[in-house]
Amino acid sequence: MNRQAKGKTPRRPKKPSSNEKDPVGVYCRVRPLGAEDKECCIEVISSTTIQLHAPEGFKTNRNGEYKETQYSFKKVFGVSVSQMELFEHVAKVLVDDLIRGKNGLLFTYGVTGSGKTFTMTGSPGQGGLLPRSLDMIFNSIGAYQAKRYVFKTDEKNGMEVQSEVDALLERQRQENNMCIPKATPSRQRLDPEIADMIKPEEAYKADGIDEDSCYSIFVSYIEIYNNYIYDLLEETQEDAIKPKPPQSKILREDQNHNMYVAGCMEVEVKSAEEAFQVFWRGQKKRKVANTRLNRESSRSHSVFIIKLAQAPLDADGDNILQDKNQITVSQLCLVDLAGSERTGRTGAEGTRIREAGNINQSLLNLRTCIEILRENQMCGTNKMVPYRDSKITHLFKNYFDGEGKVRMVVCVNPKADDYEETLLVMRFAEMTQEVEVARPVDRPICGFTPGRRHRNQAFKEELSRKLEERGGPVDKGDNTDVSSVINHLVYTLPPLPSSELSDPHDDVTLPRLIEALQNRHRIRQMMTEEYNKSMLQDLDNNFISKDNFIHEQNAKLAEKDKIIQNNKAEIERLEKKNRMQEHKIDILQKTTKIYEDDKRSLQQELETREQRLQRELSEKRRMEQRMHGVVSDTQFKWEKECKRRVNAMQLEMQNKLWVKDEKLKQLKAIVTESKTPGRPDPPPRQTQPKRPSREERGGGQAVQFTDIETLKQDRKRKSSEGAPANGDRSDGAWTDVETRCSVAMEMRAGSNMGPGYEHHGITKRRKP
């Protein structure tokens, strides 16, 4: 049994690329200096060079000197350059490439307030790059446009062709729904802000238009706000009570690996006025705000996409070829980037700070992509370009990879306040010029004979003229049945004259008959030659188309064979890899089993240790509770014992103080007695008054004194005047108060209270 082959994602087909590369065209436009601005920091040196010099007070070097720098561009447009001259040098080539089936990208870059929106949009009487591009497109293809709804989008960044009957039904259905105007709006009904953008004498027209093709223009308008994509042409039902925010769109990749905005509304337009009116309808929805630097500062990047669909006519040159593979779709993207700004200068707050941060971040991502592209091209590296970091770079990554021509207009404001920002813009522009983009490949030729439309129109005019001469039916409409006209012409040859001979000498009838027959023969021969020529031409066309088809099929077949061979080799490689992977899987399964056994044993050991740990923790908590109780009891006992001892000591000290007070009073009495000249008899012993007492805790009583006396004595030294001699002392000589106190307290001379308490007086006589 054969194993079913697994599905495989097909490889990305290689796009036909050209070895020739073109650098990114960078142009510079200098805005006129404002009336309130006095100092200028930009000077136009030549048609390709400008010079920047630092304003007063701004030092660019460490030594304090002013630094002047020059920057070169493909072309520099001064303040006196008109919008028409700018379009002729910058955007005219992109419009020519658009009509020839090639893509183009044009974006304006600069500081906020440098004139980017004016350069792209313009003003009444001074149309910018966008309205002039639309005007040139419709001036070139106006006579070759297909009817509305003949081309139809397939919602996947592609186009389909409908028959005229289906297109008519679609047109009637849309007109009944009032989705589109029945007629192209005239200039009188246009918005006065967009009327007369371009003067008739300033109109341009492309050369070398393919007359054997039909064209149709589709426009779309989006903005990238805070790194989210919004469709400015989307029709939403406004609810004044509960308004809904607009839904953001997402980027997708089509079958040709080109990026597009999914679900974006594409409007088919038939005139430049209608296209610009659609643009202005979306422009009114764009996010703008008033800042210090610009009264109407753009808060988002806007992208206006002009998509041109063209398909060749069939071999008869009458109808569009109903083949989707023959449709060529090209687009021109006109991008108005929001200006980089510093919040300190603009005074942004709240939401404006977030907007400025997202704007600066997206411009930084664009700068990073350009730097990596330049590094890859100059150094031969293969670093990944971070297109996906920002919506603006992700949307246009195909252009930098070689899907079209890229041009940038750098707008600068020469005022001195913008010097630092302008310096960064110039460095980015200088770096961008070094990036090269692959030149787009020309679209393939369908293989039909050129000039089909012109021959078809000439043939119809000739048939109409012939029918008018012969009085036949004439239908000058677009639905003329050519085959019926040809048949009518074949079967209405000149009538034969009368051939009746009434006179044998008649020399007029026969020659007239011969001449009529010769005319009929000549006409028949001419028609036969014309028919043979047309048949041969049809055969040649069919042969060429079949030959081209065979070559294409052979090329596809060879490519398929190559793919099959590659697939076989890939299958063999994958089978070998599969066997190796299966062997590795077996080894890994065994290793996993061993690890799982070890894991189970370790898990069991871990659970055992956790249980032991839980038991120890519970035992520890119980011990802590027990120790806490023991400590509390011990602490309570010691506190109680300490309080008891403190109270006892307080009572003991109080008793000692009372005893000392009593001794001091006795000492006072002794000192007072020592001051008397003689020793009178002691007074009779009196009973001391009873002092109040209080009971002690031990059961005894303590005397409580109610008064305190202070003892004071003026002591006389031996050297003082009037002191008696040693022989005159009858009762002994007292040296000082300390000695007397010692005698009074200890009842003897001298004491053990210290070396200073000594007494050498005469011993008293005792009574017998």
Backbone hydrogen bonds, N-H to C=O, Kabsch-Sander energy under -0.5 kcal/mol:
donor,donor_aa,acceptor,acceptor_aa,energy
18,S,439,R,-0.5
22,D,437,V,-2.9
24,V,435,V,-2.2
25,G,406,V,-1.8
26,V,24,V,-0.6
27,Y,25,G,-0.5
27,Y,408,M,-3.1
28,C,75,K,-2.1
29,R,410,V,-2.9
30,V,77,F,-2.5
31,R,29,R,-0.5
31,R,412,V,-2.5
37,D,34,G,-0.6
41,C,414,P,-3.0
43,E,51,Q,-2.3
45,I,43,E,-0.7
45,I,49,T,-1.5
46,S,49,T,-1.9
50,I,71,Y,-2.2
51,Q,43,E,-3.0
52,L,69,T,-3.3
53,H,41,C,-1.9
54,A,67,K,-0.9
58,F,55,P,-1.7
59,K,57,G,-0.6
60,T,58,F,-0.5
60,T,65,E,-0.8
61,N,65,E,-1.0
64,G,61,N,-1.3
69,T,52,L,-2.3
71,Y,50,I,-2.4
73,F,48,T,-2.8
74,K,26,V,-2.3
75,K,26,V,-0.6
76,V,47,S,-3.5
77,F,28,C,-3.4
78,G,76,V,-0.6
81,V,78,G,-1.2
86,L,82,S,-1.8
87,F,83,Q,-2.3
88,E,84,M,-2.2
89,H,85,E,-1.6
90,V,86,L,-1.9
91,A,87,F,-0.8
92,K,87,F,-2.0
95,V,91,A,-1.9
96,D,92,K,-2.1
97,D,93,V,-2.3
98,L,94,L,-2.0
99,I,95,V,-2.1
100,R,96,D,-1.4
101,G,98,L,-1.4
102,K,97,D,-3.2
104,G,331,Q,-2.0
105,L,405,K,-2.6
106,L,333,C,-2.7
107,F,407,R,-1.7
108,T,335,V,-2.0
109,Y,409,V,-2.4
111,V,411,C,-0.6
112,T,340,S,-1.5
114,S,111,V,-1.5
119,T,115,G,-1.8
120,M,116,K,-2.1
121,T,117,T,-3.3
122,G,117,T,-0.8
123,S,126,Q,-1.8
125,G,196,D,-1.2
126,Q,123,S,-2.7
127,G,197,M,-1.9
128,G,121,T,-2.4
129,L,119,T,-2.0
130,L,120,M,-2.7
132,R,128,G,-1.6
133,S,129,L,-1.8
134,L,130,L,-2.1
135,D,131,P,-2.2
136,M,132,R,-2.3
137,I,133,S,-2.1
138,F,134,L,-2.2
139,N,135,D,-1.9
140,S,136,M,-1.4
141,I,137,I,-2.2
142,G,138,F,-1.1
144,Y,141,I,-1.3
145,Q,142,G,-0.8
146,A,215,Y,-3.1
150,V,147,K,-1.8
152,K,160,E,-2.5
154,D,158,G,-1.6
160,E,152,K,-2.6
162,Q,150,V,-3.1
167,A,163,S,-2.6
168,L,164,E,-2.2
169,L,165,V,-2.3
170,E,166,D,-2.4
171,R,167,A,-2.4
172,Q,168,L,-2.4
173,R,169,L,-2.2
174,Q,170,E,-2.3
175,E,171,R,-2.3
176,N,172,Q,-2.1
177,N,173,R,-1.5
178,M,175,E,-0.8
179,C,174,Q,-2.1
189,R,186,S,-0.8
190,L,187,R,-1.0
194,I,191,D,-1.9
195,A,191,D,-1.1
197,M,194,I,-0.7
202,E,199,K,-1.6
203,A,200,P,-1.3
206,A,136,M,-0.5
211,E,209,I,-1.0
213,S,210,D,-1.0
214,C,311,A,-2.6
215,Y,144,Y,-1.9
216,S,309,A,-1.7
217,I,269,V,-0.7
218,F,307,K,-2.9
219,V,267,V,-2.6
220,S,305,I,-1.9
222,I,303,V,-2.4
223,E,230,Y,-2.2
224,I,301,H,-3.0
225,Y,223,E,-0.7
225,Y,228,Y,-2.6
226,N,224,I,-0.5
228,Y,225,Y,-1.1
229,I,249,K,-0.7
230,Y,223,E,-2.6
232,L,221,Y,-2.0
232,L,230,Y,-0.7
233,L,221,Y,-0.7
234,E,231,D,-0.7
236,T,234,E,-0.7
238,E,236,T,-0.7
240,A,238,E,-0.6
249,K,229,I,-3.0
250,I,262,A,-0.5
252,R,260,Y,-2.7
254,D,258,N,-2.4
257,H,254,D,-2.0
260,Y,252,R,-2.3
262,A,250,I,-2.3
262,A,260,Y,-0.7
264,C,261,V,-1.3
267,V,219,V,-2.8
267,V,265,M,-0.5
269,V,217,I,-1.9
275,A,271,S,-2.2
276,F,272,A,-2.5
277,Q,273,E,-2.0
278,V,274,E,-2.0
279,F,275,A,-2.1
280,W,276,F,-2.5
281,R,277,Q,-1.8
282,G,278,V,-1.6
283,Q,279,F,-2.2
284,K,280,W,-1.5
285,K,282,G,-1.1
286,R,283,Q,-1.0
288,V,286,R,-0.6
289,A,297,S,-1.9
291,T,289,A,-0.6
291,T,294,N,-2.9
292,R,346,T,-1.2
297,S,289,A,-3.2
297,S,294,N,-0.6
299,R,287,K,-2.5
301,H,224,I,-2.0
302,S,300,S,-0.5
302,S,336,D,-2.0
303,V,222,I,-2.8
304,F,334,L,-2.7
305,I,220,S,-2.7
305,I,303,V,-0.6
306,I,304,F,-0.5
306,I,332,L,-2.7
307,K,218,F,-3.6
307,K,305,I,-0.6
308,L,306,I,-0.5
308,L,330,S,-3.4
309,A,216,S,-2.7
309,A,307,K,-0.6
310,Q,328,T,-2.1
311,A,214,C,-1.7
313,L,212,D,-2.6
314,D,319,N,-2.7
317,G,314,D,-1.3
321,L,312,P,-2.7
323,D,321,L,-2.0
326,Q,323,D,-1.1
327,I,324,K,-1.3
328,T,310,Q,-2.9
329,V,327,I,-0.5
330,S,308,L,-2.4
330,S,328,T,-0.5
332,L,306,I,-2.6
333,C,104,G,-2.4
334,L,304,F,-2.6
334,L,332,L,-0.6
335,V,106,L,-3.0
335,V,333,C,-0.6
336,D,302,S,-2.4
337,L,108,T,-1.3
337,L,335,V,-0.7
340,S,110,G,-1.0
345,R,342,R,-1.0
346,T,342,R,-2.1
347,G,343,T,-1.6
348,A,343,T,-0.9
352,R,349,E,-1.8
353,I,350,G,-0.6
354,R,350,G,-1.2
355,E,351,T,-2.4
356,A,352,R,-2.7
357,G,353,I,-2.3
358,N,354,R,-2.3
359,I,355,E,-2.5
360,N,356,A,-2.6
361,Q,357,G,-2.1
362,S,358,N,-2.3
363,L,359,I,-2.2
364,L,360,N,-2.1
365,N,361,Q,-2.1
366,L,362,S,-2.1
367,R,363,L,-2.2
368,T,364,L,-2.3
369,C,365,N,-2.4
370,I,366,L,-2.1
371,E,367,R,-2.2
372,I,368,T,-2.4
373,L,369,C,-2.4
374,R,370,I,-2.4
375,E,371,E,-2.4
376,N,372,I,-2.7
377,Q,373,L,-2.0
378,M,374,R,-2.6
379,C,375,E,-2.5
380,G,376,N,-0.9
381,T,375,E,-0.7
387,Y,385,V,-2.5
389,D,386,P,-1.0
390,S,387,Y,-1.2
394,H,390,S,-2.0
395,L,391,K,-2.2
396,F,392,I,-0.9
397,K,394,H,-0.8
399,Y,396,F,-0.5
400,F,396,F,-1.1
401,D,397,K,-1.0
402,G,399,Y,-1.1
403,E,398,N,-1.7
404,G,399,Y,-0.5
405,K,103,N,-1.9
407,R,105,L,-2.6
408,M,25,G,-3.1
409,V,107,F,-2.1
410,V,27,Y,-3.7
410,V,408,M,-0.6
411,C,109,Y,-2.6
411,C,409,V,-0.7
412,V,29,R,-2.2
416,A,39,E,-1.4
418,D,415,K,-1.0
419,Y,416,A,-1.6
422,T,418,D,-2.7
423,L,419,Y,-2.2
424,L,420,E,-1.6
425,V,421,E,-2.0
426,M,422,T,-2.4
427,R,423,L,-1.8
428,F,424,L,-2.1
429,A,425,V,-2.4
430,E,426,M,-2.4
431,M,427,R,-1.9
432,T,428,F,-2.2
433,Q,429,A,-1.6
434,E,431,M,-1.0
435,V,432,T,-1.6
437,V,22,D,-3.4
439,R,20,E,-2.7
443,R,100,R,-0.5
452,R,449,T,-0.5
455,R,451,G,-2.0
456,N,452,R,-2.3
457,Q,453,R,-2.3
458,A,454,H,-2.4
459,F,455,R,-2.7
460,K,456,N,-2.2
461,E,457,Q,-2.4
462,E,458,A,-2.3
463,L,459,F,-2.4
464,S,460,K,-2.4
465,R,461,E,-2.3
466,K,462,E,-2.4
467,L,463,L,-2.4
468,E,464,S,-2.2
469,E,465,R,-2.1
470,R,466,K,-1.8
471,G,467,L,-0.6
471,G,468,E,-0.6
472,G,467,L,-2.4
480,T,477,G,-0.7
482,V,480,T,-1.1
485,V,481,D,-1.7
486,I,482,V,-2.2
487,N,483,S,-2.4
488,H,484,S,-2.4
489,L,485,V,-2.2
490,V,486,I,-2.2
491,Y,487,N,-2.4
492,T,489,L,-0.6
502,S,500,E,-0.6
506,D,503,D,-1.9
507,D,505,H,-0.7
512,R,508,V,-2.1
513,L,509,T,-2.4
514,I,510,L,-3.1
515,E,511,P,-2.6
516,A,512,R,-2.2
517,L,513,L,-2.6
518,Q,514,I,-2.6
519,N,515,E,-2.4
520,R,516,A,-2.6
521,H,517,L,-2.8
522,R,518,Q,-2.8
523,I,519,N,-2.9
524,R,520,R,-2.6
525,Q,521,H,-2.7
526,M,522,R,-2.7
527,M,523,I,-2.8
528,T,524,R,-2.6
529,E,525,Q,-2.8
530,E,526,M,-2.6
531,Y,527,M,-2.7
532,N,528,T,-3.2
533,K,529,E,-3.0
534,S,530,E,-2.7
535,M,531,Y,-3.0
536,L,532,N,-3.2
537,Q,533,K,-2.8
538,D,534,S,-2.8
539,L,535,M,-3.0
540,D,536,L,-3.2
541,N,537,Q,-2.9
542,N,538,D,-3.2
543,F,539,L,-3.2
544,I,540,D,-3.2
545,S,541,N,-3.1
546,K,542,N,-3.2
547,D,543,F,-3.2
548,N,544,I,-3.2
549,F,545,S,-2.7
550,I,546,K,-3.1
551,H,547,D,-2.8
552,E,548,N,-2.8
553,Q,549,F,-2.9
554,N,550,I,-3.1
555,A,551,H,-2.8
556,K,552,E,-2.9
557,L,553,Q,-3.1
558,A,554,N,-3.2
559,E,555,A,-2.5
560,K,556,K,-2.9
561,D,557,L,-3.1
562,K,558,A,-2.6
563,I,559,E,-2.5
564,I,560,K,-3.0
565,Q,561,D,-2.8
566,N,562,K,-2.7
567,N,563,I,-2.7
568,K,564,I,-2.8
569,A,565,Q,-2.6
570,E,566,N,-2.6
571,I,567,N,-2.9
572,E,568,K,-2.7
573,R,569,A,-2.5
574,L,570,E,-2.6
575,E,571,I,-2.8
576,K,572,E,-2.5
577,K,573,R,-2.5
578,N,574,L,-2.6
579,R,575,E,-2.5
580,M,576,K,-2.2
581,Q,577,K,-2.5
582,E,578,N,-2.7
583,H,579,R,-2.3
584,K,580,M,-2.4
585,I,581,Q,-2.4
586,D,582,E,-2.3
587,I,583,H,-2.2
588,L,584,K,-2.8
589,Q,585,I,-2.6
590,K,586,D,-2.3
591,T,587,I,-2.7
592,T,588,L,-2.7
593,K,589,Q,-2.3
594,I,590,K,-2.3
595,Y,591,T,-2.5
596,E,592,T,-2.4
597,D,593,K,-2.3
598,D,594,I,-2.5
599,K,595,Y,-2.4
600,R,596,E,-2.5
601,S,597,D,-2.5
602,L,598,D,-2.7
603,Q,599,K,-2.4
604,Q,600,R,-2.5
605,E,601,S,-2.6
606,L,602,L,-2.6
607,E,603,Q,-2.5
608,T,604,Q,-2.5
609,R,605,E,-2.5
610,E,606,L,-2.3
611,Q,607,E,-2.4
612,R,608,T,-2.5
613,L,609,R,-2.7
614,Q,610,E,-2.4
615,R,611,Q,-2.4
616,E,612,R,-2.6
617,L,613,L,-2.5
618,S,614,Q,-2.5
619,E,615,R,-2.6
620,K,616,E,-2.6
621,R,617,L,-2.4
622,R,618,S,-2.3
623,M,619,E,-2.5
624,E,620,K,-2.6
625,Q,621,R,-2.2
626,R,622,R,-2.4
627,M,623,M,-3.1
628,H,624,E,-2.2
629,G,625,Q,-1.9
630,V,626,R,-2.5
631,V,627,M,-2.8
632,S,628,H,-1.9
633,D,629,G,-2.4
634,T,630,V,-2.8
635,Q,631,V,-2.6
636,F,632,S,-2.2
637,K,633,D,-2.5
638,W,634,T,-2.7
639,E,635,Q,-2.4
640,K,636,F,-2.3
641,E,637,K,-2.7
642,C,638,W,-2.9
643,K,639,E,-2.2
644,R,640,K,-2.1
645,R,641,E,-2.6
646,V,642,C,-2.5
647,N,643,K,-2.3
648,A,644,R,-2.3
649,M,645,R,-2.9
650,Q,646,V,-2.5
651,L,647,N,-2.2
652,E,648,A,-2.5
653,M,649,M,-2.9
654,Q,650,Q,-2.3
655,N,651,L,-2.4
656,K,652,E,-2.2
657,L,653,M,-2.5
658,W,654,Q,-2.3
659,V,655,N,-2.3
660,K,656,K,-2.6
661,D,657,L,-2.5
662,E,658,W,-2.1
663,K,659,V,-2.3
664,L,660,K,-2.8
665,K,661,D,-2.0
666,Q,662,E,-2.1
667,L,663,K,-2.7
668,K,664,L,-2.1
669,A,665,K,-2.1
670,I,666,Q,-2.1
671,V,667,L,-2.7
672,T,668,K,-2.6
673,E,669,A,-2.1
674,S,670,I,-2.0
675,K,671,V,-0.8
675,K,672,T,-0.7
676,T,673,E,-1.1
694,R,702,A,-2.4
696,E,700,G,-3.3
699,G,696,E,-1.1
702,A,694,R,-2.9
704,Q,692,P,-3.3
705,F,703,V,-0.6
711,L,709,E,-0.5
715,R,713,Q,-0.8
720,S,717,R,-1.2
723,A,720,S,-1.2
728,D,725,A,-0.9
729,R,725,A,-0.5
729,R,726,N,-0.9
734,W,732,G,-0.6
735,T,733,A,-0.6
740,R,736,D,-1.5
741,C,737,V,-2.8
742,S,738,E,-2.0
743,V,739,T,-2.3
744,A,740,R,-2.8
745,M,741,C,-2.5
746,E,742,S,-3.2
747,M,743,V,-1.9
748,R,742,S,-0.5
751,S,757,Y,-1.4
754,G,751,S,-0.5
757,Y,754,G,-1.2
758,E,756,G,-1.4
